[in-house]
Amino acid sequence: MRIALISLALAVGACTQDAPTAPSAEESATGPTIVIATPSPGARVTSPLRVEGVAPGDWFFEAVFPAELRSENGDVIAEAPAQAQREWMTEAPVPYVAELQFTVTEATPATLVLQEDMPGDQASPREISIPVVLVPGG
């Protein structure tokens, strides 16, 4: 009898699914976020720098949003539009590509900044940034 009860308890436990976890308050407040697939944080990159990922449709205006490379002191080194790769008028994630041209003579720390182009009611647009190191082409 004891073995039957233990077997039953194990069978019920194996069939029970975990409840889905609710998004954190931060995720709920800001909505879907942008993802940078390439480059990875801290990557050593040459020009032209190809940036790829997915962003919510509400980041785009006329199928683009701004992409910038900024120096350590915040100066813009390069800028280019991140272009939607399919229909952008959706709430679903939309693939994007940006290509930034720059010239450096030595390894230069920089920050890649992507910023939504449709901030809506927010006081300032959402943005994401990652550190990169610009290196001379060769």
N, CA, C and O atoms as a GROMACS GRO file, in nm:
protein
  552
    1MET      N    1   0.082  -0.119   0.000
    1MET     CA    2   0.000   0.000   0.000
    1MET      C    3   0.087   0.126   0.000
    1MET      O    4   0.061   0.221  -0.074
    2ARG      N    5   0.189   0.126   0.084
    2ARG     CA    6   0.277   0.240   0.094
    2ARG      C    7   0.343   0.268  -0.042
    2ARG      O    8   0.352   0.385  -0.081
    3ILE      N    9   0.387   0.167  -0.113
    3ILE     CA   10   0.451   0.182  -0.244
    3ILE      C   11   0.352   0.240  -0.343
    3ILE      O   12   0.389   0.322  -0.426
    4ALA      N   13   0.227   0.198  -0.337
    4ALA     CA   14   0.124   0.250  -0.427
    4ALA      C   15   0.102   0.399  -0.404
    4ALA      O   16   0.088   0.475  -0.500
    5LEU      N   17   0.098   0.442  -0.278
    5LEU     CA   18   0.078   0.584  -0.246
    5LEU      C   19   0.198   0.669  -0.292
    5LEU      O   20   0.180   0.778  -0.346
    6ILE      N   21   0.317   0.617  -0.270
    6ILE     CA   22   0.437   0.689  -0.314
    6ILE      C   23   0.438   0.701  -0.466
    6ILE      O   24   0.471   0.807  -0.519
    7SER      N   25   0.404   0.594  -0.536
    7SER     CA   26   0.399   0.595  -0.682
    7SER      C   27   0.295   0.695  -0.731
    7SER      O   28   0.320   0.769  -0.826
    8LEU      N   29   0.178   0.697  -0.666
    8LEU     CA   30   0.072   0.791  -0.704
    8LEU      C   31   0.119   0.936  -0.683
    8LEU      O   32   0.096   1.021  -0.769
    9ALA      N   33   0.184   0.963  -0.570
    9ALA     CA   34   0.233   1.098  -0.542
    9ALA      C   35   0.336   1.141  -0.645
    9ALA      O   36   0.334   1.256  -0.691
   10LEU      N   37   0.425   1.051  -0.683
   10LEU     CA   38   0.526   1.084  -0.784
   10LEU      C   39   0.461   1.109  -0.920
   10LEU      O   40   0.502   1.200  -0.992
   11ALA      N   41   0.361   1.028  -0.955
   11ALA     CA   42   0.293   1.045  -1.084
   11ALA      C   43   0.220   1.178  -1.090
   11ALA      O   44   0.227   1.247  -1.192
   12VAL      N   45   0.150   1.215  -0.984
   12VAL     CA   46   0.079   1.343  -0.980
   12VAL      C   47   0.178   1.458  -0.987
   12VAL      O   48   0.156   1.556  -1.058
   13GLY      N   49   0.287   1.448  -0.914
   13GLY     CA   50   0.389   1.554  -0.916
   13GLY      C   51   0.451   1.570  -1.053
   13GLY      O   52   0.480   1.682  -1.095
   14ALA      N   53   0.472   1.461  -1.124
   14ALA     CA   54   0.532   1.467  -1.258
   14ALA      C   55   0.437   1.530  -1.359
   14ALA      O   56   0.483   1.590  -1.457
   15CYS      N   57   0.307   1.518  -1.337
   15CYS     CA   58   0.209   1.572  -1.431
   15CYS      C   59   0.175   1.717  -1.403
   15CYS      O   60   0.114   1.784  -1.488
   16THR      N   61   0.211   1.767  -1.288
   16THR     CA   62   0.179   1.904  -1.251
   16THR      C   63   0.274   2.000  -1.323
   16THR      O   64   0.395   1.982  -1.320
   17GLN      N   65   0.216   2.101  -1.388
   17GLN     CA   66   0.298   2.200  -1.458
   17GLN      C   67   0.321   2.319  -1.367
   17GLN      O   68   0.233   2.356  -1.288
   18ASP      N   69   0.439   2.379  -1.378
   18ASP     CA   70   0.466   2.501  -1.303
   18ASP      C   71   0.380   2.613  -1.359
   18ASP      O   72   0.359   2.622  -1.480
   19ALA      N   73   0.331   2.697  -1.271
   19ALA     CA   74   0.254   2.812  -1.316
   19ALA      C   75   0.349   2.910  -1.385
   19ALA      O   76   0.462   2.926  -1.340
   20PRO      N   77   0.305   2.975  -1.494
   20PRO     CA   78   0.394   3.070  -1.560
   20PRO      C   79   0.425   3.185  -1.466
   20PRO      O   80   0.340   3.229  -1.389
   21THR      N   81   0.547   3.234  -1.475
   21THR     CA   82   0.586   3.345  -1.389
   21THR      C   83   0.538   3.475  -1.450
   21THR      O   84   0.543   3.494  -1.572
   22ALA      N   85   0.493   3.563  -1.366
   22ALA     CA   86   0.447   3.694  -1.412
   22ALA      C   87   0.568   3.780  -1.444
   22ALA      O   88   0.672   3.766  -1.379
   23PRO      N   89   0.556   3.869  -1.543
   23PRO     CA   90   0.669   3.958  -1.571
   23PRO      C   91   0.695   4.049  -1.452
   23PRO      O   92   0.604   4.080  -1.375
   24SER      N   93   0.819   4.090  -1.438
   24SER     CA   94   0.852   4.180  -1.327
   24SER      C   95   0.782   4.313  -1.348
   24SER      O   96   0.736   4.344  -1.458
   25ALA      N   97   0.773   4.392  -1.241
   25ALA     CA   98   0.707   4.522  -1.251
   25ALA      C   99   0.776   4.610  -1.354
   25ALA      O  100   0.711   4.685  -1.426
   26GLU      N  101   0.910   4.599  -1.362
   26GLU     CA  102   0.985   4.680  -1.458
   26GLU      C  103   0.948   4.640  -1.601
   26GLU      O  104   0.926   4.727  -1.685
   27GLU      N  105   0.942   4.509  -1.630
   27GLU     CA  106   0.906   4.463  -1.764
   27GLU      C  107   0.764   4.508  -1.799
   27GLU      O  108   0.739   4.551  -1.912
   28SER      N  109   0.672   4.497  -1.705
   28SER     CA  110   0.534   4.535  -1.732
   28SER      C  111   0.522   4.685  -1.758
   28SER      O  112   0.445   4.727  -1.845
   29ALA      N  113   0.598   4.764  -1.685
   29ALA     CA  114   0.589   4.909  -1.699
   29ALA      C  115   0.648   4.958  -1.831
   29ALA      O  116   0.596   5.052  -1.890
   30THR      N  117   0.754   4.894  -1.878
   30THR     CA  118   0.819   4.943  -1.999
   30THR      C  119   0.774   4.871  -2.124
   30THR      O  120   0.803   4.917  -2.234
   31GLY      N  121   0.704   4.759  -2.112
   31GLY     CA  122   0.659   4.684  -2.228
   31GLY      C  123   0.772   4.603  -2.287
   31GLY      O  124   0.878   4.589  -2.225
   32PRO      N  125   0.751   4.551  -2.407
   32PRO     CA  126   0.855   4.470  -2.471
   32PRO      C  127   0.984   4.550  -2.489
   32PRO      O  128   0.980   4.672  -2.510
   33THR      N  129   1.094   4.482  -2.480
   33THR     CA  130   1.222   4.551  -2.493
   33THR      C  131   1.293   4.513  -2.622
   33THR      O  132   1.260   4.413  -2.686
   34ILE      N  133   1.390   4.593  -2.656
   34ILE     CA  134   1.471   4.570  -2.775
   34ILE      C  135   1.583   4.471  -2.742
   34ILE      O  136   1.629   4.464  -2.628
   35VAL      N  137   1.625   4.396  -2.841
   35VAL     CA  138   1.734   4.298  -2.825
   35VAL      C  139   1.840   4.329  -2.929
   35VAL      O  140   1.810   4.350  -3.046
   36ILE      N  141   1.966   4.332  -2.884
   36ILE     CA  142   2.079   4.347  -2.976
   36ILE      C  143   2.141   4.208  -2.990
   36ILE      O  144   2.199   4.156  -2.895
   37ALA      N  145   2.128   4.148  -3.109
   37ALA     CA  146   2.186   4.016  -3.133
   37ALA      C  147   2.336   4.027  -3.161
   37ALA      O  148   2.416   3.949  -3.109
   38THR      N  149   2.374   4.126  -3.242
   38THR     CA  150   2.515   4.154  -3.269
   38THR      C  151   2.534   4.304  -3.279
   38THR      O  152   2.448   4.373  -3.335
   39PRO      N  153   2.639   4.357  -3.228
   39PRO     CA  154   2.752   4.292  -3.161
   39PRO      C  155   2.719   4.260  -3.016
   39PRO      O  156   2.619   4.307  -2.962
   40SER      N  157   2.802   4.180  -2.954
   40SER     CA  158   2.784   4.150  -2.812
   40SER      C  159   2.855   4.257  -2.729
   40SER      O  160   2.947   4.322  -2.778
   41PRO      N  161   2.812   4.275  -2.604
   41PRO     CA  162   2.877   4.375  -2.518
   41PRO      C  163   3.027   4.350  -2.508
   41PRO      O  164   3.071   4.237  -2.489
   42GLY      N  165   3.104   4.456  -2.520
   42GLY     CA  166   3.248   4.447  -2.510
   42GLY      C  167   3.319   4.401  -2.636
   42GLY      O  168   3.441   4.387  -2.637
   43ALA      N  169   3.243   4.377  -2.744
   43ALA     CA  170   3.303   4.328  -2.869
   43ALA      C  171   3.400   4.431  -2.926
   43ALA      O  172   3.380   4.552  -2.913
   44ARG      N  173   3.504   4.381  -2.990
   44ARG     CA  174   3.598   4.465  -3.065
   44ARG      C  175   3.546   4.466  -3.208
   44ARG      O  176   3.538   4.362  -3.272
   45VAL      N  177   3.510   4.584  -3.258
   45VAL     CA  178   3.441   4.594  -3.387
   45VAL      C  179   3.516   4.685  -3.483
   45VAL      O  180   3.581   4.781  -3.443
   46THR      N  181   3.505   4.653  -3.612
   46THR     CA  182   3.564   4.735  -3.718
   46THR      C  183   3.452   4.799  -3.799
   46THR      O  184   3.336   4.759  -3.790
   47SER      N  185   3.490   4.899  -3.877
   47SER     CA  186   3.393   4.968  -3.963
   47SER      C  187   3.382   4.896  -4.096
   47SER      O  188   3.484   4.852  -4.150
   48PRO      N  189   3.264   4.883  -4.150
   48PRO     CA  190   3.135   4.926  -4.095
   48PRO      C  191   3.086   4.827  -3.990
   48PRO      O  192   3.100   4.706  -4.004
   49LEU      N  193   3.028   4.881  -3.884
   49LEU     CA  194   2.972   4.800  -3.777
   49LEU      C  195   2.828   4.766  -3.813
   49LEU      O  196   2.744   4.855  -3.828
   50ARG      N  197   2.800   4.637  -3.827
   50ARG     CA  198   2.663   4.592  -3.856
   50ARG      C  199   2.597   4.554  -3.724
   50ARG      O  200   2.648   4.471  -3.649
   51VAL      N  201   2.484   4.617  -3.697
   51VAL     CA  202   2.408   4.594  -3.575
   51VAL      C  203   2.278   4.523  -3.616
   51VAL      O  204   2.208   4.568  -3.706
   52GLU      N  205   2.248   4.412  -3.548
   52GLU     CA  206   2.126   4.336  -3.579
   52GLU      C  207   2.056   4.296  -3.451
   52GLU      O  208   2.119   4.278  -3.346
   53GLY      N  209   1.925   4.281  -3.460
   53GLY     CA  210   1.846   4.236  -3.346
   53GLY      C  211   1.699   4.244  -3.377
   53GLY      O  212   1.658   4.244  -3.493
   54VAL      N  213   1.619   4.251  -3.270
   54VAL     CA  214   1.474   4.267  -3.285
   54VAL      C  215   1.427   4.375  -3.188
   54VAL      O  216   1.482   4.391  -3.078
   55ALA      N  217   1.326   4.449  -3.231
   55ALA     CA  218   1.269   4.556  -3.149
   55ALA      C  219   1.118   4.554  -3.162
   55ALA      O  220   1.065   4.512  -3.265
   56PRO      N  221   1.047   4.598  -3.059
   56PRO     CA  222   0.903   4.609  -3.071
   56PRO      C  223   0.867   4.708  -3.181
   56PRO      O  224   0.941   4.804  -3.205
   57GLY      N  225   0.756   4.686  -3.248
   57GLY     CA  226   0.715   4.775  -3.356
   57GLY      C  227   0.701   4.919  -3.314
   57GLY      O  228   0.719   5.009  -3.396
   58ASP      N  229   0.669   4.944  -3.186
   58ASP     CA  230   0.650   5.083  -3.143
   58ASP      C  231   0.781   5.158  -3.122
   58ASP      O  232   0.779   5.276  -3.084
   59TRP      N  233   0.895   5.094  -3.147
   59TRP     CA  234   1.024   5.164  -3.144
   59TRP      C  235   1.047   5.238  -3.275
   59TRP      O  236   1.128   5.331  -3.279
   60PHE      N  237   0.980   5.200  -3.382
   60PHE     CA  238   1.004   5.251  -3.516
   60PHE      C  239   0.913   5.368  -3.551
   60PHE      O  240   0.800   5.377  -3.502
   61PHE      N  241   0.962   5.456  -3.635
   61PHE     CA  242   0.881   5.557  -3.702
   61PHE      C  243   0.922   5.552  -3.848
   61PHE      O  244   1.039   5.570  -3.882
   62GLU      N  245   0.825   5.529  -3.934
   62GLU     CA  246   0.853   5.512  -4.077
   62GLU      C  247   0.960   5.405  -4.100
   62GLU      O  248   1.047   5.420  -4.185
   63ALA      N  249   0.951   5.298  -4.021
   63ALA     CA  250   1.035   5.178  -4.033
   63ALA      C  251   1.180   5.195  -3.989
   63ALA      O  252   1.264   5.111  -4.022
   64VAL      N  253   1.212   5.302  -3.916
   64VAL     CA  254   1.348   5.322  -3.867
   64VAL      C  255   1.348   5.376  -3.724
   64VAL      O  256   1.248   5.429  -3.676
   65PHE      N  257   1.463   5.360  -3.657
   65PHE     CA  258   1.490   5.428  -3.531
   65PHE      C  259   1.640   5.457  -3.527
   65PHE      O  260   1.716   5.391  -3.598
   66PRO      N  261   1.684   5.556  -3.446
   66PRO     CA  262   1.824   5.597  -3.448
   66PRO      C  263   1.920   5.499  -3.378
   66PRO      O  264   1.889   5.440  -3.275
   67ALA      N  265   2.036   5.483  -3.440
   67ALA     CA  266   2.148   5.407  -3.382
   67ALA      C  267   2.269   5.499  -3.382
   67ALA      O  268   2.295   5.569  -3.481
   68GLU      N  269   2.342   5.500  -3.272
   68GLU     CA  270   2.460   5.587  -3.261
   68GLU      C  271   2.575   5.513  -3.193
   68GLU      O  272   2.555   5.423  -3.112
   69LEU      N  273   2.696   5.555  -3.230
   69LEU     CA  274   2.816   5.519  -3.155
   69LEU      C  275   2.859   5.646  -3.084
   69LEU      O  276   2.877   5.750  -3.147
   70ARG      N  277   2.877   5.639  -2.952
   70ARG     CA  278   2.917   5.756  -2.873
   70ARG      C  279   3.051   5.729  -2.806
   70ARG      O  280   3.080   5.618  -2.762
   71SER      N  281   3.132   5.834  -2.801
   71SER     CA  282   3.261   5.825  -2.733
   71SER      C  283   3.240   5.820  -2.582
   71SER      O  284   3.128   5.834  -2.534
   72GLU      N  285   3.348   5.799  -2.509
   72GLU     CA  286   3.340   5.795  -2.363
   72GLU      C  287   3.283   5.924  -2.303
   72GLU      O  288   3.220   5.920  -2.198
   73ASN      N  289   3.306   6.037  -2.370
   73ASN     CA  290   3.253   6.164  -2.318
   73ASN      C  291   3.116   6.200  -2.377
   73ASN      O  292   3.066   6.310  -2.353
   74GLY      N  293   3.056   6.108  -2.453
   74GLY     CA  294   2.921   6.129  -2.503
   74GLY      C  295   2.910   6.188  -2.642
   74GLY      O  296   2.799   6.203  -2.694
   75ASP      N  297   3.023   6.222  -2.705
   75ASP     CA  298   3.019   6.275  -2.841
   75ASP      C  299   2.976   6.166  -2.939
   75ASP      O  300   3.012   6.050  -2.923
   76VAL      N  301   2.899   6.205  -3.040
   76VAL     CA  302   2.855   6.110  -3.141
   76VAL      C  303   2.969   6.086  -3.240
   76VAL      O  304   3.017   6.179  -3.304
   77ILE      N  305   3.011   5.961  -3.251
   77ILE     CA  306   3.117   5.921  -3.344
   77ILE      C  307   3.057   5.885  -3.479
   77ILE      O  308   3.112   5.919  -3.584
   78ALA      N  309   2.943   5.816  -3.476
   78ALA     CA  310   2.875   5.773  -3.598
   78ALA      C  311   2.727   5.756  -3.567
   78ALA      O  312   2.688   5.727  -3.454
   79GLU      N  313   2.645   5.775  -3.670
   79GLU     CA  314   2.502   5.752  -3.653
   79GLU      C  315   2.444   5.701  -3.784
   79GLU      O  316   2.492   5.733  -3.893
   80ALA      N  317   2.338   5.620  -3.771
   80ALA     CA  318   2.271   5.564  -3.888
   80ALA      C  319   2.134   5.516  -3.845
   80ALA      O  320   2.112   5.488  -3.727
   81PRO      N  321   2.041   5.506  -3.938
   81PRO     CA  322   1.910   5.452  -3.901
   81PRO      C  323   1.915   5.300  -3.889
   81PRO      O  324   1.978   5.232  -3.969
   82ALA      N  325   1.847   5.249  -3.788
   82ALA     CA  326   1.824   5.104  -3.779
   82ALA      C  327   1.697   5.079  -3.859
   82ALA      O  328   1.592   5.136  -3.829
   83GLN      N  329   1.707   4.996  -3.960
   83GLN     CA  330   1.598   4.975  -4.057
   83GLN      C  331   1.522   4.847  -4.027
   83GLN      O  332   1.582   4.741  -4.009
   84ALA      N  333   1.388   4.856  -4.021
   84ALA     CA  334   1.305   4.737  -4.004
   84ALA      C  335   1.324   4.645  -4.123
   84ALA      O  336   1.335   4.690  -4.237
   85GLN      N  337   1.328   4.515  -4.097
   85GLN     CA  338   1.348   4.417  -4.203
   85GLN      C  339   1.218   4.350  -4.248
   85GLN      O  340   1.219   4.264  -4.336
   86ARG      N  341   1.108   4.390  -4.187
   86ARG     CA  342   0.975   4.345  -4.230
   86ARG      C  343   0.873   4.446  -4.178
   86ARG      O  344   0.911   4.550  -4.124
   87GLU      N  345   0.747   4.416  -4.193
   87GLU     CA  346   0.640   4.506  -4.150
   87GLU      C  347   0.664   4.552  -4.006
   87GLU      O  348   0.682   4.469  -3.916
   88TRP      N  349   0.665   4.683  -3.984
   88TRP     CA  350   0.699   4.737  -3.853
   88TRP      C  351   0.578   4.787  -3.776
   88TRP      O  352   0.589   4.815  -3.657
   89MET      N  353   0.463   4.799  -3.840
   89MET     CA  354   0.345   4.851  -3.772
   89MET      C  355   0.273   4.737  -3.699
   89MET      O  356   0.164   4.694  -3.737
   90THR      N  357   0.338   4.689  -3.594
   90THR     CA  358   0.291   4.577  -3.515
   90THR      C  359   0.346   4.591  -3.374
   90THR      O  360   0.440   4.667  -3.351
   91GLU      N  361   0.287   4.519  -3.281
   91GLU     CA  362   0.342   4.514  -3.146
   91GLU      C  363   0.441   4.400  -3.132
   91GLU      O  364   0.515   4.391  -3.034
   92ALA      N  365   0.444   4.313  -3.231
   92ALA     CA  366   0.534   4.197  -3.230
   92ALA      C  367   0.678   4.242  -3.253
   92ALA      O  368   0.701   4.350  -3.308
   93PRO      N  369   0.775   4.160  -3.212
   93PRO     CA  370   0.915   4.193  -3.239
   93PRO      C  371   0.942   4.200  -3.390
   93PRO      O  372   0.895   4.117  -3.467
   94VAL      N  373   1.019   4.301  -3.428
   94VAL     CA  374   1.052   4.325  -3.569
   94VAL      C  375   1.204   4.321  -3.584
   94VAL      O  376   1.274   4.393  -3.512
   95PRO      N  377   1.258   4.240  -3.674
   95PRO     CA  378   1.404   4.239  -3.697
   95PRO      C  379   1.450   4.374  -3.754
   95PRO      O  380   1.379   4.437  -3.833
   96TYR      N  381   1.568   4.418  -3.713
   96TYR     CA  382   1.626   4.542  -3.765
   96TYR      C  383   1.772   4.522  -3.797
   96TYR      O  384   1.836   4.428  -3.748
   97VAL      N  385   1.825   4.611  -3.882
   97VAL     CA  386   1.967   4.613  -3.916
   97VAL      C  387   2.010   4.759  -3.926
   97VAL      O  388   1.937   4.842  -3.982
   98ALA      N  389   2.127   4.790  -3.872
   98ALA     CA  390   2.188   4.922  -3.888
   98ALA      C  391   2.334   4.901  -3.924
   98ALA      O  392   2.395   4.803  -3.882
   99GLU      N  393   2.389   4.992  -4.001
   99GLU     CA  394   2.530   4.984  -4.037
   99GLU      C  395   2.593   5.120  -4.011
   99GLU      O  396   2.555   5.220  -4.072
  100LEU      N  397   2.689   5.122  -3.920
  100LEU     CA  398   2.754   5.247  -3.879
  100LEU      C  399   2.898   5.249  -3.931
  100LEU      O  400   2.974   5.155  -3.912
  101GLN      N  401   2.933   5.359  -3.996
  101GLN     CA  402   3.069   5.380  -4.050
  101GLN      C  403   3.147   5.468  -3.953
  101GLN      O  404   3.095   5.569  -3.904
  102PHE      N  405   3.270   5.431  -3.924
  102PHE     CA  406   3.355   5.512  -3.838
  102PHE      C  407   3.500   5.494  -3.877
  102PHE      O  408   3.536   5.398  -3.946
  103THR      N  409   3.585   5.586  -3.832
  103THR     CA  410   3.729   5.579  -3.856
  103THR      C  411   3.800   5.602  -3.724
  103THR      O  412   3.776   5.703  -3.657
  104VAL      N  413   3.888   5.508  -3.686
  104VAL     CA  414   3.972   5.525  -3.568
  104VAL      C  415   4.113   5.479  -3.604
  104VAL      O  416   4.132   5.397  -3.694
  105THR      N  417   4.212   5.532  -3.533
  105THR     CA  418   4.351   5.495  -3.558
  105THR      C  419   4.406   5.400  -3.451
  105THR      O  420   4.513   5.342  -3.467
  106GLU      N  421   4.330   5.385  -3.341
  106GLU     CA  422   4.368   5.295  -3.233
  106GLU      C  423   4.241   5.245  -3.165
  106GLU      O  424   4.132   5.299  -3.186
  107ALA      N  425   4.256   5.142  -3.084
  107ALA     CA  426   4.140   5.088  -3.011
  107ALA      C  427   4.076   5.200  -2.930
  107ALA      O  428   4.143   5.268  -2.852
  108THR      N  429   3.945   5.217  -2.948
  108THR     CA  430   3.873   5.328  -2.886
  108THR      C  431   3.746   5.278  -2.818
  108THR      O  432   3.657   5.226  -2.885
  109PRO      N  433   3.736   5.292  -2.686
  109PRO     CA  434   3.613   5.253  -2.618
  109PRO      C  435   3.497   5.341  -2.666
  109PRO      O  436   3.513   5.461  -2.686
  110ALA      N  437   3.381   5.280  -2.684
  110ALA     CA  438   3.263   5.354  -2.728
  110ALA      C  439   3.139   5.283  -2.675
  110ALA      O  440   3.147   5.175  -2.617
  111THR      N  441   3.025   5.347  -2.696
  111THR     CA  442   2.898   5.290  -2.656
  111THR      C  443   2.804   5.291  -2.775
  111THR      O  444   2.786   5.394  -2.840
  112LEU      N  445   2.745   5.177  -2.803
  112LEU     CA  446   2.642   5.166  -2.906
  112LEU      C  447   2.509   5.198  -2.838
  112LEU      O  448   2.473   5.135  -2.738
  113VAL      N  449   2.437   5.296  -2.892
  113VAL     CA  450   2.310   5.338  -2.833
  113VAL      C  451   2.201   5.326  -2.938
  113VAL      O  452   2.213   5.380  -3.048
  114LEU      N  453   2.094   5.254  -2.904
  114LEU     CA  454   1.977   5.243  -2.988
  114LEU      C  455   1.862   5.308  -2.913
  114LEU      O  456   1.843   5.284  -2.794
  115GLN      N  457   1.786   5.392  -2.984
  115GLN     CA  458   1.682   5.472  -2.918
  115GLN      C  459   1.551   5.463  -2.995
  115GLN      O  460   1.549   5.475  -3.117
  116GLU      N  461   1.442   5.443  -2.923
  116GLU     CA  462   1.313   5.436  -2.990
  116GLU      C  463   1.282   5.569  -3.058
  116GLU      O  464   1.322   5.675  -3.010
  117ASP      N  465   1.210   5.562  -3.169
  117ASP     CA  466   1.177   5.682  -3.244
  117ASP      C  467   1.031   5.722  -3.226
  117ASP      O  468   0.985   5.818  -3.289
  118MET      N  469   0.958   5.651  -3.141
  118MET     CA  470   0.817   5.680  -3.117
  118MET      C  471   0.793   5.678  -2.966
  118MET      O  472   0.728   5.585  -2.917
  119PRO      N  473   0.842   5.777  -2.890
  119PRO     CA  474   0.832   5.769  -2.744
  119PRO      C  475   0.691   5.780  -2.689
  119PRO      O  476   0.670   5.748  -2.572
  120GLY      N  477   0.593   5.823  -2.768
  120GLY     CA  478   0.456   5.830  -2.718
  120GLY      C  479   0.442   5.929  -2.605
  120GLY      O  480   0.490   6.042  -2.614
  121ASP      N  481   0.377   5.886  -2.497
  121ASP     CA  482   0.349   5.976  -2.384
  121ASP      C  483   0.466   5.990  -2.288
  121ASP      O  484   0.460   6.069  -2.194
  122GLN      N  485   0.571   5.915  -2.311
  122GLN     CA  486   0.684   5.919  -2.220
  122GLN      C  487   0.760   6.052  -2.234
  122GLN      O  488   0.762   6.112  -2.342
  123ALA      N  489   0.821   6.095  -2.126
  123ALA     CA  490   0.898   6.220  -2.129
  123ALA      C  491   1.022   6.206  -2.214
  123ALA      O  492   1.062   6.301  -2.281
  124SER      N  493   1.083   6.090  -2.212
  124SER     CA  494   1.202   6.067  -2.294
  124SER      C  495   1.193   5.929  -2.356
  124SER      O  496   1.131   5.839  -2.299
  125PRO      N  497   1.254   5.911  -2.472
  125PRO     CA  498   1.246   5.781  -2.540
  125PRO      C  499   1.323   5.673  -2.466
  125PRO      O  500   1.421   5.700  -2.396
  126ARG      N  501   1.277   5.549  -2.482
  126ARG     CA  502   1.350   5.435  -2.428
  126ARG      C  503   1.477   5.417  -2.511
  126ARG      O  504   1.480   5.448  -2.630
  127GLU      N  505   1.579   5.367  -2.447
  127GLU     CA  506   1.701   5.337  -2.520
  127GLU      C  507   1.773   5.221  -2.455
  127GLU      O  508   1.749   5.187  -2.339
  128ILE      N  509   1.862   5.162  -2.533
  128ILE     CA  510   1.946   5.054  -2.483
  128ILE      C  511   2.088   5.085  -2.529
  128ILE      O  512   2.108   5.138  -2.638
  129SER      N  513   2.185   5.053  -2.446
  129SER     CA  514   2.324   5.080  -2.485
  129SER      C  515   2.413   4.965  -2.440
  129SER      O  516   2.388   4.900  -2.338
  130ILE      N  517   2.517   4.941  -2.518
  130ILE     CA  518   2.617   4.842  -2.481
  130ILE      C  519   2.755   4.898  -2.512
  130ILE      O  520   2.772   4.973  -2.608
  131PRO      N  521   2.854   4.860  -2.431
  131PRO     CA  522   2.991   4.904  -2.459
  131PRO      C  523   3.051   4.820  -2.571
  131PRO      O  524   3.026   4.700  -2.581
  132VAL      N  525   3.130   4.886  -2.656
  132VAL     CA  526   3.206   4.818  -2.760
  132VAL      C  527   3.344   4.884  -2.767
  132VAL      O  528   3.365   4.991  -2.709
  133VAL      N  529   3.435   4.821  -2.837
  133VAL     CA  530   3.566   4.881  -2.861
  133VAL      C  531   3.583   4.891  -3.012
  133VAL      O  532   3.581   4.790  -3.083
  134LEU      N  533   3.600   5.014  -3.060
  134LEU     CA  534   3.621   5.039  -3.203
  134LEU      C  535   3.767   5.015  -3.233
  134LEU      O  536   3.855   5.066  -3.163
  135VAL      N  537   3.795   4.936  -3.337
  135VAL     CA  538   3.934   4.909  -3.375
  135VAL      C  539   3.954   4.943  -3.521
  135VAL      O  540   3.861   4.933  -3.601
  136PRO      N  541   4.077   4.984  -3.557
  136PRO     CA  542   4.103   5.015  -3.698
  136PRO      C  543   4.082   4.894  -3.787
  136PRO      O  544   4.110   4.780  -3.748
  137GLY      N  545   4.031   4.919  -3.907
  137GLY     CA  546   4.014   4.810  -4.004
  137GLY      C  547   4.149   4.762  -4.051
  137GLY      O  548   4.249   4.833  -4.037
  138GLY      N  549   4.152   4.645  -4.107
  138GLY     CA  550   4.283   4.602  -4.144
  138GLY      C  551   4.286   4.507  -4.251
  138GLY      O  552   4.393   4.462  -4.292
   0.00000   0.00000   0.00000
